[in-house]
Amino acid sequence: MTGSNANYFPLSEELGPDEMRISFCGSTPYPPREDQAGTCIMVELGNGKRFFFDFGSGCVRNIIAMQVPGQLINDIFISHLHVDHYADIPYIYPFRAWSGGYTPLRIHGPSGRTPELGTAGMVKGMQQMLKWHLEAFDVFPIGDGYEIEVNEFDFRQEGGIVYDEDGVTVRSWPRSHAKDGAVGYRLDWNGLSFVWTGDGRPDELSRKYGEGVDVFVTEMSGQDIGQLMTYKYGIPQDLFNYTIDTHHTSHYAVGKLFADTRPRLGMVTHYTQDEDIDAEMLAGIRAHYDGLFQWGLDVAVVNVTKDAIWYRKAALPGKSGTVPPFRELAAAAEAGRIELPDEITLPNPRLTRADQQDQKYRDMEIDPREYYPTDVFRAPGGDWPQDFTIKVSDVIGTRDED
């Protein structure tokens, strides 16, 4: 591996064939903050696979800054249907398709007590909520980008496998989070392992499936800071403490879980980080656990091999676009994981502007000749051409051009 050992610079290093990288693309429940997006953990493997565990509000900005092409975001595992764990899915869904993500989006998540309370029910409701947006974008080549493959599994299963492809297995177990339908996850690949408990009370199953894991990530709340939360956020102390007692894992319980499971690295996320409470939170963890620990806050990056684990923060630009998806696809082709064709014919649009906009509103548009200088005038395009074809070599470019 090349690059700095002190910071992670996206695109500066390649994962080894036996290496895992865990990146925290969001880490807070509420309130939203400039320095913390909603909870989202990205797991990348040396075989080219990439997974997202939860997809909270604002996480896409960090994912894109990490130079992950939006078109290639896929395989999102939702721990439960509190909105802070999936709020950015409605955002990336149409823009992923618009920008060239012409394949179905895969979402994995638990059932609920009734069908409408499960992941498939949430996705159906999301698609209805986005109906105007989706039809408006149907004037573009979308293909199967609007299709969503929902892998809804029984939240009650204990250690059941919910994903098993290319040597990667992901299993789930139910968690106590005040309402049925919350789960934790464990990913195993090539002798490496990762656990994300999702939200919930400390429980025996998380202790069982977290045993001996390489990286154990759990959520955390401080049960001794209720009065401080009243001062800081206006939350009544009784309400804060009741929420912890019925929904969450205290800092003392985090330490107990780590002490019992003995991970190579214990981490916490879904935690509103403030310097004035960090010391108390860490003291609660250390009441039981004396092993390796780190905060799973925004843009923390953990690389894992069988021989070593190292933790860094990503150095991200304040303003940037995303790497073109063909660069990543070209690298996968070079590694023999996929084959790229010489040409790609883009999908044909499903609708035209004329299909969904009254001509009188188009006639209200100002004539472009009034505002374009004569020497740069270009007549605005009409409908997207049918069977539009591009050469892959024209969009991949070279490393020098990048």
Secondary structure, 3 states (H helix, E strand, C coil): CCCCCCEECCCCCCCCCCCEEEEEEECECCCCCCCCCECEEEEEECCCCEEEECCCCCHHHHHHHCCCCHHHCCCEECCCCCHHHCCCHHHHHHHHHHCCCCCCEEEEEECCCCHHHCHHHHHHHHHHHCHHHHHHHHHCCCCCCCCEEEEEECCCCCCEEEEEECCEEEEEEEECCCCCCEEEEEEEECCEEEEECCCCCCCHHHHHHCCCCCEEEEECECCCCHHHHHHHHCCCHHHHHHHHHHHCCEHHHHHHHHHHHCCCEEEEECCCCCHHHHHHHHHHHHCCCCCCEEECCCCEEEEECCCCEEEEEECCCCCCCCCCHHHHHHHHHHCCCCCCCCEEECCCCCCCHHHHCCHHHHHCCCCHHHCCCHHHCCCCCCCCCCCCEEEHHHHHCCCCCC
